[in-house]
Each structure stands twice: as C-alpha cells, then as structure tokens.
Amino acid sequence: MQALKQNRRADYQDVLNAPAHMVAEVIDGALHTQPRPAPTHTLASSALGNDLGNPFQFGRGGPGGWWILDEPELHFGEDVLVSDLAGWRRERMPRLPDTAYFTLAPDWVCEVLSPGTRRFDLYEKRPVYAREGVPYLWMVDPLDRGLEAFELRDGQWVLIASLKDDDAVSVPPFEAISFSLSDLWPDGPAQSSETESQLGKP
C-alpha cells in the first residue's frame, strides 16, 4: 500500500489517472494505491462471493434479496473506496446504478486482509465504513485463516463472531445459511489433515 503525497487534496480524477494495474482509493484527500491482490487473497474473496452469491443474490438455497458484488467502487463524498466485496439489500437498492460507482452505502462490506493493506483496511477504511453507517463488516485474513465479523452499534464496531480454520460460518447478515470457512483457503484445514493422515500411512 502506497500513500502518494501531493501538494493538493486528491480527488476522483487521481483515481482515474492511476495505472490500470493498481487499485486506487482516496481517503481524507490522500491517494492510496496498491497492486492487484495476490492469488490467496483473490481466492478468499472469490470463494466467499460464490458461497454468498447463490443463496443471497440468486435465491438458490437461500432467501435471495441481495446484490453481492466484487470490488465495487464506493463514493462517500470526497472519499473513494474499493472494497473486496460488498452487498446491498434489494429493498434499499432495487436496481444497480448507471454509474461506474456507488454512492449508496452497502449493507455489508468485506475486506480481505493482506500484509500490504492490513493497516489501511483496519485504520483508514474501517472508520469510514462506520461513519457511513454500513451495518456489517467482515474482515477475512487468509494468512491466519480467520474471519472476524462486526456489527455497527451506536456508531461503534462490535465484534459478533471470530472464526478460524474450518469453522462453520453462519453470521449476520447471512445467518440464513452455513458454509465452511475452509472454502476460502487454498489448502484448507480439512484437506491438510486428510493429506497428513495419508502421508502418515505405511
């Protein structure tokens, strides 16, 4: 994650001018850029999108009623954020906007942490999500194989779930279904244990 110093406040034009291979965001007038995520990061985000998309976006095995989107660009005043995943209840956003970005705050956001973006996600982006009234925030950590879920209460984030390895995930706002957290890891705990068992056989 690189914060670019300028003699003026960064704006959306700086995001548009950023190299195509970089993710550009603006918070409090500062432009932040980062390279595209590593494969483990991409896998965790894609797998989570798959686990939630079928039941909540398409109503297959779940209640439907949501838009679940990868890397939406969010415009909150002068701030421009790109979350790894975000979801909107269709009752709040019946149709997708015609613009390339969203100005309506999501009902759920997920950030997948990486060594280069961890501090930015935790200490820069998370307060903006609270300020904008996002009700639920999930933080996924592929290196630690963990998920922490937060609910916004009186403007403060409250931890409502802390899961790891292959724990079952049935957490608001998606408690209507359950899936294994190991879906998000390239060599999840269940697979690793099975492999170790086979290697230990004579």
FIDO-166263 format. One record per residue (C-alpha): residue in one letter; x, z, y. Coordinates in nm, 4 decimals. Example, Ala and Ser with C-alpha at 12.3 -4.5 7.8 and 13.67 -1.06 7.14 Angstrom:
FIDO-166263
> A  1.2300  0.7800  -0.4500;
> S  1.3670  0.7140  -0.1060;
END
This chain:
FIDO-166263
> M  0.0000  0.0000  0.0000;
> Q  0.1435  -0.1044  0.3350;
> A  0.0135  0.0011  0.6751;
> L  0.1067  -0.2611  0.9333;
> K  0.1921  -0.1276  1.2784;
> Q  0.0664  -0.3305  1.5724;
> N  0.0525  -0.2885  1.9485;
> R  -0.3252  -0.3156  1.9347;
> R  -0.6053  -0.1999  1.7100;
> A  -0.6510  -0.4175  1.4044;
> D  -0.9815  -0.5976  1.3610;
> Y  -1.1579  -0.8289  1.1196;
> Q  -0.9513  -1.1273  1.2322;
> D  -0.6432  -0.9493  1.0951;
> V  -0.8202  -0.9208  0.7606;
> L  -0.8988  -1.2936  0.7675;
> N  -0.5374  -1.3730  0.8593;
> A  -0.3892  -1.1709  0.5731;
> P  -0.2207  -1.3666  0.2903;
> A  -0.4604  -1.4716  0.0165;
> H  -0.2687  -1.2758  -0.2481;
> M  -0.3164  -0.9478  -0.0578;
> V  -0.6141  -0.7154  -0.0222;
> A  -0.6521  -0.6297  0.3472;
> E  -0.8501  -0.3372  0.4888;
> V  -0.8855  -0.1763  0.8302;
> I  -0.9441  0.1945  0.8901;
> D  -0.9315  0.3547  1.2346;
> G  -0.7687  0.0472  1.3856;
> A  -0.4850  0.0284  1.1309;
> L  -0.4409  -0.2693  0.8997;
> H  -0.3577  -0.1808  0.5383;
> T  -0.2520  -0.4434  0.2844;
> Q  -0.1785  -0.4263  -0.0843;
> P  -0.1069  -0.6801  -0.3596;
> R  -0.3691  -0.7661  -0.6176;
> P  -0.4047  -0.4853  -0.8746;
> A  -0.2112  -0.4533  -1.1994;
> P  -0.3755  -0.5530  -1.5309;
> T  -0.4580  -0.1943  -1.6348;
> H  -0.6332  -0.1436  -1.3010;
> T  -0.8225  -0.4708  -1.3372;
> L  -0.9250  -0.3872  -1.6944;
> A  -1.0628  -0.0463  -1.5974;
> S  -1.2649  -0.1954  -1.3120;
> S  -1.3917  -0.4920  -1.5153;
> A  -1.4841  -0.2799  -1.8174;
> L  -1.6744  -0.0310  -1.6039;
> G  -1.8572  -0.3162  -1.4323;
> N  -1.9546  -0.4532  -1.7736;
> D  -2.0740  -0.1148  -1.9008;
> L  -2.2930  -0.0649  -1.5938;
> G  -2.3928  -0.4234  -1.5187;
> N  -2.6010  -0.4965  -1.8261;
> P  -2.8234  -0.1846  -1.8149;
> F  -2.8470  -0.1417  -1.4385;
> Q  -2.8198  -0.4904  -1.2916;
> F  -2.9833  -0.6913  -1.5697;
> G  -3.2009  -0.4227  -1.7296;
> R  -3.0528  -0.4787  -2.0771;
> G  -3.0617  -0.1421  -2.2483;
> G  -3.1235  0.0349  -1.9202;
> P  -3.3597  0.0684  -1.6253;
> G  -3.2266  -0.2134  -1.4042;
> G  -3.2906  -0.1889  -1.0328;
> W  -2.9313  -0.2182  -0.9096;
> W  -2.6755  -0.4650  -0.7786;
> I  -2.3338  -0.3867  -0.9333;
> L  -2.0573  -0.5846  -0.7606;
> D  -1.6802  -0.6231  -0.7952;
> E  -1.4651  -0.5790  -0.4842;
> P  -1.7332  -0.6112  -0.2162;
> E  -1.6093  -0.6157  0.1419;
> L  -1.7750  -0.3342  0.3352;
> H  -1.8014  -0.3349  0.7141;
> F  -1.8661  0.0041  0.8729;
> G  -1.8352  -0.0504  1.2462;
> E  -1.4711  -0.1462  1.3076;
> D  -1.3633  -0.0286  0.9614;
> V  -1.3310  -0.2847  0.6815;
> L  -1.3014  -0.1528  0.3257;
> V  -1.2847  -0.3266  -0.0103;
> S  -1.3975  -0.1012  -0.2939;
> D  -1.3152  -0.1796  -0.6550;
> L  -1.6832  -0.1542  -0.7480;
> A  -1.9995  -0.0719  -0.5591;
> G  -2.3674  -0.0532  -0.6356;
> W  -2.6835  -0.0799  -0.4298;
> R  -3.0330  0.0162  -0.5390;
> R  -3.2511  -0.2917  -0.5034;
> E  -3.5204  -0.0864  -0.3365;
> R  -3.2744  -0.0468  -0.0463;
> M  -3.1253  -0.3955  -0.0653;
> P  -3.3780  -0.6314  -0.2279;
> R  -3.1640  -0.9371  -0.1553;
> L  -2.7934  -0.9981  -0.1148;
> P  -2.6821  -1.0709  0.2417;
> D  -2.5896  -1.4215  0.3524;
> T  -2.2623  -1.2967  0.4992;
> A  -1.9326  -1.2595  0.3128;
> Y  -1.9520  -0.8834  0.3619;
> F  -2.1940  -0.5916  0.3506;
> T  -2.2935  -0.3670  0.6394;
> L  -2.5371  -0.1525  0.4396;
> A  -2.3555  0.1407  0.2795;
> P  -2.3675  0.1347  -0.1022;
> D  -2.5495  0.3924  -0.3117;
> W  -2.2415  0.4257  -0.5337;
> V  -1.8756  0.3372  -0.4975;
> C  -1.5921  0.3429  -0.7496;
> E  -1.2227  0.3331  -0.6675;
> V  -0.9675  0.2733  -0.9430;
> L  -0.6552  0.4671  -0.8513;
> S  -0.3073  0.3219  -0.8797;
> P  0.0296  0.4660  -0.7733;
> G  0.0383  0.2413  -0.4682;
> T  -0.3175  0.3116  -0.3479;
> R  -0.3893  0.6695  -0.4627;
> R  -0.3232  0.8396  -0.1289;
> F  -0.5071  0.5686  0.0631;
> D  -0.8124  0.5905  -0.1642;
> L  -0.8211  0.9712  -0.1566;
> Y  -0.7333  1.0496  0.2035;
> E  -0.8323  0.7418  0.4018;
> K  -1.1203  0.5704  0.2235;
> R  -1.2968  0.8709  0.0716;
> P  -1.3704  1.0320  0.4120;
> V  -1.5115  0.7004  0.5388;
> Y  -1.7499  0.6826  0.2418;
> A  -1.8668  1.0367  0.3234;
> R  -1.9081  0.9504  0.6913;
> E  -2.1237  0.6514  0.5984;
> G  -2.3427  0.8586  0.3667;
> V  -2.2549  0.6993  0.0308;
> P  -2.4325  0.9339  -0.2142;
> Y  -2.1999  0.8954  -0.5146;
> L  -1.8284  0.8247  -0.5522;
> W  -1.6355  0.7801  -0.8760;
> M  -1.2568  0.7889  -0.8989;
> V  -1.1051  0.6316  -1.2107;
> D  -0.7399  0.6936  -1.2982;
> P  -0.6102  0.4542  -1.5674;
> L  -0.2705  0.6285  -1.5908;
> D  -0.4253  0.9707  -1.6576;
> R  -0.7211  0.8178  -1.8463;
> G  -0.9645  1.0138  -1.6349;
> L  -1.2766  0.9862  -1.4245;
> E  -1.3919  1.2225  -1.1524;
> A  -1.7410  1.1812  -1.0108;
> F  -1.8521  1.3224  -0.6768;
> E  -2.1883  1.3666  -0.5081;
> L  -2.2251  1.3883  -0.1315;
> R  -2.3953  1.7103  -0.0281;
> D  -2.4267  1.8092  0.3375;
> G  -2.1540  1.5622  0.4251;
> Q  -1.9057  1.7029  0.1711;
> W  -1.7948  1.5670  -0.1638;
> V  -1.8884  1.7930  -0.4563;
> L  -1.7295  1.7333  -0.7971;
> I  -2.0074  1.6823  -1.0535;
> A  -1.8078  1.5525  -1.3530;
> S  -1.4466  1.5461  -1.4693;
> L  -1.3947  1.3361  -1.7809;
> K  -1.0926  1.2161  -1.9767;
> D  -0.9767  1.0020  -2.2685;
> D  -1.2808  0.9047  -2.4778;
> D  -1.5377  1.1457  -2.3306;
> A  -1.8946  1.0215  -2.3154;
> V  -1.9889  0.9044  -1.9663;
> S  -2.3456  0.9868  -1.8642;
> V  -2.3081  1.0742  -1.4998;
> P  -2.5295  1.0324  -1.1908;
> P  -2.6383  0.7962  -1.0615;
> F  -2.6092  0.6270  -1.4026;
> E  -2.7079  0.9128  -1.6318;
> A  -2.9752  0.6951  -1.7976;
> I  -2.7073  0.5549  -2.0318;
> S  -2.3957  0.6781  -2.2101;
> F  -2.0731  0.4967  -2.2925;
> S  -1.7209  0.5950  -2.3958;
> L  -1.4636  0.6363  -2.1226;
> S  -1.2138  0.4772  -2.3624;
> D  -1.3801  0.1427  -2.2853;
> L  -1.1712  0.1464  -1.9670;
> W  -0.8284  0.1821  -2.1309;
> P  -0.6263  -0.0988  -2.2938;
> D  -0.5326  0.1238  -2.5887;
> G  -0.7975  0.3929  -2.5728;
> P  -0.7575  0.7302  -2.7452;
> A  -0.9788  0.6377  -3.0397;
> Q  -0.7808  0.3212  -3.1083;
> S  -0.4490  0.5013  -3.0621;
> S  -0.5477  0.7783  -3.3043;
> E  -0.6530  0.5240  -3.5644;
> T  -0.3270  0.3351  -3.5268;
> E  -0.1207  0.6547  -3.5529;
> S  -0.3118  0.7510  -3.8678;
> Q  -0.2418  0.4140  -4.0255;
> L  0.1261  0.4372  -3.9333;
> G  0.1449  0.7772  -4.0986;
> K  0.0177  0.6471  -4.4326;
> P  0.2795  0.5980  -4.7080;
END
